[in-house]
Amino acid sequence: MERVRHLIVGAGITGLAYADRISESTDDYLVIEAEAEIGGYCRTVVREVELPEGRARFVWDFSGHFFHFRFPEIEAELVKRMGNERVLRVVRDARIYWPGARAKIGGSEVENWVNYPFQTHLHELPKVDFIECLVDLWEAEQMRHLHPPPSNFLEMLYQRFGKGTTERFLRPYNEKLYATDLACLDVDAMGRFFPHADLKAVFRTMRRDSAIGYNATFTYPEGGAIQYVRALASRLPLGTIALNEGLVQVDRERKIARTTRREIAFEHLVSTIPFVRLLEMSGLLYEQGIYTSNAVLVFNLGFDRKGPTGIHWAYFPQREIFFYRVGFYDNILNTLHMSLYVEIGFPSGQSFSDEEIQSHLERVLEDLRKVGILTDQRLVAWHWVLMDPAYVHITKASIADVSRKKRVLESRGIFSIGRYGSWTYCSIEDNIIEARALAEIHAEAWRKN
Ligand SMILES: Cc1cc2nc3c(=O)[nH]c(=O)nc-3n(C[C@H](O)[C@H](O)[C@H](O)COP(=O)(O)OP(=O)(O)OC[C@H]3O[C@@H](n4cnc5c(N)ncnc54)[C@H](O)[C@@H]3O)c2cc1C
């Protein structure tokens, strides 16, 4: 039987970041990846189309992936490894579609849009909405001390922001995204990615617009998100990544992994596949209903000419509009043909026939027309992908079960990390940091032995 000290399952950002770091101390490691290519959710699709006025090139990720590194040295190191790849640094233009609103964006007045985040740009709403949101926010702040601390995400929204903002934006938007009842989610389900705001922040924004949120500026490589993946994989020698090889079962007692091709004995198994799949493969029982998530159906759409300029991505809280978010690659990459990603939330476990995809695409195009993004442009290229899981439902029960089961697995040398491996909400930078930290612990433990 084959033996390897560090068996890494999944060649996404997390698996590759672990392999990259462990490779500094040993060559006794192997990455297995079920798909035919590396990258996981950070894969990029490129389509080129001949048009009468020349060739259009569309660079699409599985879904819009934009990067905001809190530790610039991590990004600098990866960018250095990219060689000649140009990495753009962009000041975010993110908006919410709101008919009747009026906002100042990029130095000019625009109608039907509110700056992101909604909860601090209330003054851009039509007057009636503005007053209701403001009064409800004030009332929520006055009443907060009378309530026990919120016990779930929905309660937190009402307690923090009041009815006005919650029912106009925060609740419908997040219900479209998560495709679930928000009362099931933990108070802190979105962690640092959720922009909090109070009356002071609303007033500050009214006087002087300030960009709030974790990604006020972001970076994006001209060749798409896959460039970060390639940078992480660039130092791994040939033969250290086995593509088209999936993990099937884990024998925890004997520390043997069965894959679609062979059996491999391991010292450490580092898994980045969804936690719930690892539990199933390792024969660990869990309560039904603990591990739920949404799925995101993404349409990447290329058109024969430009659409709205400036805007990078927009949120759509309206229930009658199919999608919850639309992004504009062409405005990020400064290209001449409208290039969009459109995201629609579904409960996990869906599959779509060709006819359903076609009908969803038609609905997307119709709604893009309704909101004024699509006028007379012609669709010349498209691609779809279903990300499942995409946003896991972080609940009190899932947090407790992940931590309990991780301890059981770790006692047998099995480590589950990454966004889906830890069943959490995080960015690729978080994935890299977590993977590197674990690789360093493993390398150090080995040195001491
Ligand atoms: C809609 C959306 C938008 C996002 N936008 C951003 C963003 O703008 N910026 C940002 O920083 N992050 C963003 N993220 C998060 C980012 O995608 C993830 O943090 C990151 O891709 C997770 O990488 P990973 O390696 O942990 O998991 P994955 O990318 O899921 O990699 C896991 C790998 O394991 C493989 N695998 C699965 N099963 C098996 C098996 N049985 N055997 C072997 N291999 C297997 C998969 O094929 C995959 O390659 C977004 C996520 C979503 C869903």
Ligand as a Chemical Component Dictionary entry (heavy atoms), coordinates in Angstrom:
data_LIG
# 
_chem_comp.id                   LIG 
_chem_comp.type                 NON-POLYMER 
_chem_comp.pdbx_formal_charge   0 
_chem_comp.three_letter_code    LIG 
# 
loop_
_chem_comp_atom.comp_id 
_chem_comp_atom.atom_id 
_chem_comp_atom.alt_atom_id 
_chem_comp_atom.type_symbol 
_chem_comp_atom.charge 
_chem_comp_atom.model_Cartn_x 
_chem_comp_atom.model_Cartn_y 
_chem_comp_atom.model_Cartn_z 
_chem_comp_atom.pdbx_ordinal 
LIG C1  C1  C 0 -20.622 33.117 -4.528 1  
LIG C2  C2  C 0 -19.281 33.214 -3.836 2  
LIG C3  C3  C 0 -18.512 34.359 -3.969 3  
LIG C4  C4  C 0 -17.283 34.455 -3.311 4  
LIG N1  N1  N 0 -16.543 35.602 -3.452 5  
LIG C5  C5  C 0 -15.374 35.712 -2.817 6  
LIG C6  C6  C 0 -14.599 36.896 -2.955 7  
LIG O1  O1  O 0 -15.001 37.839 -3.645 8  
LIG N2  N2  N 0 -13.395 36.966 -2.301 9  
LIG C7  C7  C 0 -12.933 35.945 -1.512 10 
LIG O2  O2  O 0 -11.846 36.065 -0.936 11 
LIG N3  N3  N 0 -13.645 34.805 -1.376 12 
LIG C8  C8  C 0 -14.854 34.666 -1.998 13 
LIG N4  N4  N 0 -15.578 33.512 -1.860 14 
LIG C9  C9  C 0 -15.036 32.430 -1.004 15 
LIG C10 C10 C 0 -14.028 31.562 -1.730 16 
LIG O3  O3  O 0 -14.628 31.023 -2.892 17 
LIG C11 C11 C 0 -13.625 30.418 -0.814 18 
LIG O4  O4  O 0 -13.185 30.926 0.416  19 
LIG C12 C12 C 0 -12.523 29.550 -1.404 20 
LIG O5  O5  O 0 -12.713 29.301 -2.764 21 
LIG C13 C13 C 0 -12.532 28.230 -0.627 22 
LIG O6  O6  O 0 -11.456 27.444 -1.070 23 
LIG P1  P1  P 0 -11.293 25.985 -0.513 24 
LIG O7  O7  O 0 -10.065 25.465 -1.098 25 
LIG O8  O8  O 0 -11.431 25.978 0.964  26 
LIG O9  O9  O 0 -12.597 25.202 -1.063 27 
LIG P2  P2  P 0 -12.947 24.796 -2.559 28 
LIG O10 O10 O 0 -12.648 25.879 -3.508 29 
LIG O11 O11 O 0 -14.361 24.278 -2.481 30 
LIG O12 O12 O 0 -11.945 23.590 -2.859 31 
LIG C14 C14 C 0 -12.207 22.262 -2.449 32 
LIG C15 C15 C 0 -11.663 21.325 -3.504 33 
LIG O13 O13 O 0 -11.930 19.996 -3.090 34 
LIG C16 C16 C 0 -12.300 19.233 -4.240 35 
LIG N5  N5  N 0 -13.058 18.059 -3.795 36 
LIG C17 C17 C 0 -14.345 17.970 -3.403 37 
LIG N6  N6  N 0 -14.658 16.710 -3.071 38 
LIG C18 C18 C 0 -13.542 15.976 -3.230 39 
LIG C19 C19 C 0 -13.201 14.591 -3.027 40 
LIG N7  N7  N 0 -14.107 13.713 -2.582 41 
LIG N8  N8  N 0 -11.938 14.197 -3.287 42 
LIG C20 C20 C 0 -10.992 15.066 -3.742 43 
LIG N9  N9  N 0 -11.256 16.357 -3.955 44 
LIG C21 C21 C 0 -12.508 16.825 -3.692 45 
LIG C22 C22 C 0 -13.126 20.214 -5.051 46 
LIG O14 O14 O 0 -13.222 19.801 -6.408 47 
LIG C23 C23 C 0 -12.327 21.488 -4.870 48 
LIG O15 O15 O 0 -11.346 21.646 -5.850 49 
LIG C24 C24 C 0 -16.820 33.372 -2.506 50 
LIG C25 C25 C 0 -17.584 32.211 -2.392 51 
LIG C26 C26 C 0 -18.805 32.131 -3.032 52 
LIG C27 C27 C 0 -19.620 30.871 -2.893 53 
# 
loop_
_chem_comp_bond.comp_id 
_chem_comp_bond.atom_id_1 
_chem_comp_bond.atom_id_2 
_chem_comp_bond.value_order 
_chem_comp_bond.pdbx_ordinal 
LIG C1  C2  SING 1  
LIG C2  C3  SING 2  
LIG C2  C26 DOUB 3  
LIG C3  C4  DOUB 4  
LIG C4  N1  SING 5  
LIG C4  C24 SING 6  
LIG N1  C5  DOUB 7  
LIG C5  C6  SING 8  
LIG C5  C8  SING 9  
LIG C6  O1  DOUB 10 
LIG C6  N2  SING 11 
LIG N2  C7  SING 12 
LIG C7  O2  DOUB 13 
LIG C7  N3  SING 14 
LIG N3  C8  DOUB 15 
LIG C8  N4  SING 16 
LIG N4  C9  SING 17 
LIG N4  C24 SING 18 
LIG C9  C10 SING 19 
LIG C10 O3  SING 20 
LIG C10 C11 SING 21 
LIG C11 O4  SING 22 
LIG C11 C12 SING 23 
LIG C12 O5  SING 24 
LIG C12 C13 SING 25 
LIG C13 O6  SING 26 
LIG O6  P1  SING 27 
LIG P1  O7  DOUB 28 
LIG P1  O8  SING 29 
LIG P1  O9  SING 30 
LIG O9  P2  SING 31 
LIG P2  O10 DOUB 32 
LIG P2  O11 SING 33 
LIG P2  O12 SING 34 
LIG O12 C14 SING 35 
LIG C14 C15 SING 36 
LIG C15 O13 SING 37 
LIG C15 C23 SING 38 
LIG O13 C16 SING 39 
LIG C16 N5  SING 40 
LIG C16 C22 SING 41 
LIG N5  C17 SING 42 
LIG N5  C21 SING 43 
LIG C17 N6  DOUB 44 
LIG N6  C18 SING 45 
LIG C18 C19 SING 46 
LIG C18 C21 DOUB 47 
LIG C19 N7  SING 48 
LIG C19 N8  DOUB 49 
LIG N8  C20 SING 50 
LIG C20 N9  DOUB 51 
LIG N9  C21 SING 52 
LIG C22 O14 SING 53 
LIG C22 C23 SING 54 
LIG C23 O15 SING 55 
LIG C24 C25 DOUB 56 
LIG C25 C26 SING 57 
LIG C26 C27 SING 58 
# 
